[in-house]
Amino acid sequence: MAAATSGAVVNALDERSQRDPERDGLLAERWAGLAEAVLRDEGVGRGELGLRFVDPGAMSELNSSHMGSPGPTDVLAFPIDGAGDGAGGSVHVPEQVPLLGDVVVCPAYAAEQAPDHAGGGHDGSLGDELALLVVHGVLHVLGYDHQSDADAAAMQARERQLLAAHYRR
């Protein structure tokens, strides 16, 4: 599923083996639209982003092989070839780099942490948590990070701004 109202394209795939989008509310095109809005607001005029929704087993494999951590996690971001400059917000996407990267979300893990985690004024629903994770992952692809307290505060502030502007329950 691709959303393309701006120059950036988001290809969203629900790769979960057990899925019922109507029951669990995970409609890939909805989250692709949110990711696209983040890209647009961050000044990305051109590029392609992958947005994947996976089972805990697949997320565990990715987390182990790429982060060295056992078990699943909520979201992983994989920027490609300098799509983000690492400075937390200033994005430069060279003409020769149409691929921005991938964001991988584990809805089952997100559902477990949603009641206690999806802050920012939201009600702790799975939808709120997925929205936060999509925005968080896209910002990571674009170079935002939370290694220092200052970087974490800047990233969280930007997440809140983007959620307020683009997330509708």
Salt bridges, closest charged atoms under 4 A:
ASP14 OD1 - ARG16 NE 2.81
GLU15 OE1 - ARG52 NE 2.96
ASP20 OD2 - ARG23 NE 3.62
ASP24 OD2 - ARG16 NH1 2.77
ASP41 OD2 - HIS166 NE2 2.59
GLU42 OE2 - ARG158 NE 2.54
GLU95 OE1 - ARG46 NH1 3.88
ASP123 OD2 - ARG169 NH1 3.71
ASP128 OD1 - HIS122 ND1 3.75
ASP128 OD1 - ARG169 NE 3.51
GLU129 OE2 - HIS117 ND1 2.69
GLU159 OE2 - HIS136 ND1 2.36
